[in-house]
Amino acid sequence: MLGELPVWFVRSLAVVLGLIWGSFLNVVIYRLPREMSVAHPPSSCPACGAWIRPYHNIPVVSWLVLRGRARCCGARISPRYPLVELIGAAVGLATLEVVRRTLPPETPVLRAAAVFVADFGLSLALVAAAFIDAEYMFLPDSITLGGTLVGLATATLRGGRLGESLLGAAAGYVGVWLFFIVLYGKLRGRPGMGLGDAKLTMLAGAWFGAAGAAFVLCAAALQGSVCALVIYLLVGKIEEPAAVREDRAELRRAAEAGDTEAAEILAEDPLGEDPPTTGLGLARFPFGPFLALGCLEMLLAKEWIASVYRGWIGGS
């Protein structure tokens, strides 16, 4: 039974799993946008391509021991790597605490483990999506669509209903697609959100239902707006991620050289055009990280969010 497991043991296990899978997330974040396999070849140095030995790839510890440098060539290793690993450990522990709090102590260990694996997998996928979108303004279908399918498949395991999960997924996708892509695009001449954002909101609906998807969207909009305002006040403008500008410049060079495929991408992709520079200087702003944050908040604090909502409705 879940209640019979030593608390120190399951917490330690969750942290260790979080560190290990956080290390794998770094591979996902680096390789998915480059359309590389996340399984092969083994971890290698991004600078020189040398294979990284297992004892040089211990989460967090290796980065500290090597002082942020690659052992093979001395290239600088981004602090993002230990940061993602620590986030993995944090979400692992947080997910475990949610499972322990929401499931009865008499829950069979195998069922509790299955719920933990599902929720922990979602947490890791959201972290990867946030970092990828922040750098490339791109949300991989393998995360958004794959996460939606897992949400539907585990609906009953997590105490929900498949019908509610299906309705939530449909509402999440259609709501964003209709209002922020179709209608907003017609009014402003460009979409307010991308299809990746619609798919990530669909994922939220599959996991948390239509009301949960609405919360995720509202929370993302509020937190994204606050973040954008803070950046604007501190920096004076908001620029696209450097990787997006570099990709657009590379596509333009290829199109000018006669590459018809590059020209088609520039014509069809909203990111193919330079961002507007009027108003507050708001360039295109990655929204995926805030949708991912809203999903994590819903996953880890759903009961508290529901109680606050009921308090507002009840006037208390």
N, C-alpha and C positions, 0 to 999 in steps of 0.2 A: 504494500500500500504506500501511497505517496507520503502520508504522514509518518511512516516508520523510517524513512530515509534520513540519515544524519544531515542536518542543515549545513554544517561546515563542508561536508563532502560534496553535496550537490552544488553549493555555491562555488567551491573551488573548481569543480568540473566545468561549470558554466563559464567561468573566467578563462580557464585554459582553452576551452573550445572557442571562445570569442577571440582570443589572441591568435590561435591557429587559423581560423577562418578569416580573421581580419587580414592576416598576411596574404591569404589567397585573394581577398578582395583587391589588394593592390595589383595583382596580376590581372584581374578582371577589368579594373579601372584603366589600366594601361593598354590592354590588348583589344578589348571590345571595340572601341572607336577606330582602331586600326585594322579591324576585320581579321584579327589573328586568333588562332585557337588558344583557348585558356588552359587546355590540357597538355599541349605539346608545342614546342619543346619545354623541358624543365625551366625553372626560373633562371634567368640570365641577366647580366648587366646591361641596362639600356644604353650605356655609353660605348662599351667595347664588344658586347655580345658574349663575353665569357660566362661559362656555366657557374652559378653560385653554389658553392658547397653547402650542404645542410647545416653545418655548424657555423656558417657565416650568415645563416638565414633564420636565426632564432628571433621571434617577434620582439621588438623594442630593444632587447638586450644587445643584439648584434649592432644595431644602429648606434647605440651609446658606446659600446666598446670600440667600434671603428670610427667613432667621432664624426658620423655623418659622411663618411667617405667609402667608396667601393674598395675592397681589398685588392681586387685584380688590377685596377688601373688608376685608382686614386680619385676618380670622378666624384663630384659632390652628389650625395643622395638626398633627395628632397625630404624635409621634415614631415611631408604628407604621409610617408610610409609608416613611421611609428604612430602618427596621429590616427590613421585609419585602424591600425592594430589595437590601439587603446579604445577607440570607439567600438570596435568589435567586442572587446572584453566588457565594455560598459553595457552594450545592448544585450549581450549574453546574460549578464547578471540581472539586468532589469527585466528581461523576458522571463527568466526563471522566477523572479519574485512575483510577477503577474500570474504565472501559472500556479504557484503555491498559494496565492491569495484567492484566486477565483475557483480553483477546483477543490472539492471536498477532500479531507485527509484520507478518506477510505477509497479514493480513486485508485484503480490498478496502476502500477508503475508503467506498464507498457502504454496505456492510454495517455497518461500524463506526459510520458516521453514523446509520444506522437504529437500531442498539442504543442509541446515545447519546440520540437523540430520544425513544425509548420510556422509557428510565430517567429522563431529565431531565423528561419530561412527568409521570411518576409523582411525582417529587420535588416539583414545583411543585404538583400536585394535593394532595399530603399537607400541604404548608405552608398552602395555602388552607383545607383541612379543619380543620387544627389551630386556626387563628385564628378561623374561623367558629364552631366548636364551643365554644371558650373563651369567646366573647362571647354566643352565643345558645343553647348546648346543642342544636345542630341540625347534622346532617350531610347535606348535599344529595345526593339520589339521582344528580344529574348527575356528582358526583365518585365516590361509592361504587360505584354500578352501572356508570357509564361506565368507571371505572378497572378494574373487574372484567372487563368485556368486552375492554378493551385488553390486560389481562394474559393472557386466554385467546387472543386473536388473535396475540400476539407470543411465545407460549410456545416455539415451535420456533426463532424468530429468536434468542431469548436462550439457546438451547442446551438447553432443556427438552423436555418432552413434553406434548402437549395433554391426554392422559389424567390425568397427574399434576396438571396445572393444574386440571382439572375436579374431581378428587377433593379437592384442597386447598381450592378455593372452597366445595364442598359441606360439607366438614368444618368449615371456619371458620364458616360461617353457622349450621349446625345445632348445632354445639357451644355457641355463645353463646346462640342462641335457646332451646335445650332446657334448659340448666343455669342460665343467668343470667336468663332472662326467664320461662319457664314454671315450672320447679321452684322457683326462688328466689321467684318471685312468689307461688306457692301457700304456701310456708313463711312468708314475711315479710309477705304482703299487698300487696306492691309489687315491681315488677321491679328487679333489681340493675343491669341495663344496658338500653339502648334498642335498638330495631331498627336505628337508624343505626350503633350500635357493632357489631351483628351483620353488617351489610353491609360495614363497613370491615374486619372480620376476614375476611369472604369475599374482599374485594379482596386481603388479605394472602395468603390461600391460593391465589388465582389466580396471583399473581406468584411465590410462594416455596414452594408446596406445603403439604401438611398439617403437616409438621414446622416449616416456617417460620411458618405461622399460629399454631402452638402457642407458638413462641418469642415472636412479637409479642405475644400475649395475656399470657404470663407476664412479659415485660419491661415491658409497659404496667402490669400490676398492681403490680409491684414499684416502679417509678419513680413511679407515681401515688400509691401508699401513702406513700412517702418524702416526696413533695411535699406531700401533705395533712397529714402529721404536722408538717412544718416550718412550714407556714402556721398550723396550730393552735397550735403552741408560740409562734410569734411574735405572732399576732393574738388567740388565745384562742377563735376560732370560724371556721367556714368558711361563707360565705354564697354563695347562688346568684349568678350574674352579674346585674348590674343590669338588663340588657336582658330577661332572663327574668322578673324581678319586674315590670318595667314592662308587658310583654306580658300577663302574667296579670291585672294590675290593669285594663288596658284591656279585656280580654275580660270581666271581671266587670262592669265598668260597662256594657258593651254588653249583656250578658245581663240585667242588672237593668232595662235600658231596653226589654227585650222582644225582643232579637235571638236567635232560636232557634238560628241557626248558631253563634254565640258560646257559647251554653249547651251545645251538643253537643260543641264542642271542649273546653270545660272538663271535661265529664263523661268524655270518652274519652282525653284526653291526660294522661299521668301528671304532667306539669308543671302541670296545671290545679289541683292541690292544693298547699297550702303544705307545704314540706319539714318533716321531723321535726326537733325541737329537743332531743331527749333524748340521752343518752350524751355523746359528745365534742362535741356540737354540730355534727356533720357534716351539712351540708345536701347537696343533690344536687351532685355534683362532676363537672365535664366530664371524661369519660374519653377522648373522641376525640383530644385532643392527645397523649396518651400512646400510644394505638394508632398514631397517625401517626408519632410518634417511634420506636416499635418497628419500624415498616415502614422508615423511613429507616435505622435501624441495620442492619436485615437487608439492605437494598439496598447500603449502602456498606461493610459489614464482614462480609459473609456468609462469606467464606473464613476470616477470623479466628474468627468465632463457631463455625464448623464444627470448626476445629482445636482450640479450647478444649473443645468438647463431646467430641471424640474423645479428648482427653487425660483428661477426667474418666472416660469409660467405660473407657479403658485403664488407669486408675489411676496415670497419670504425673503 
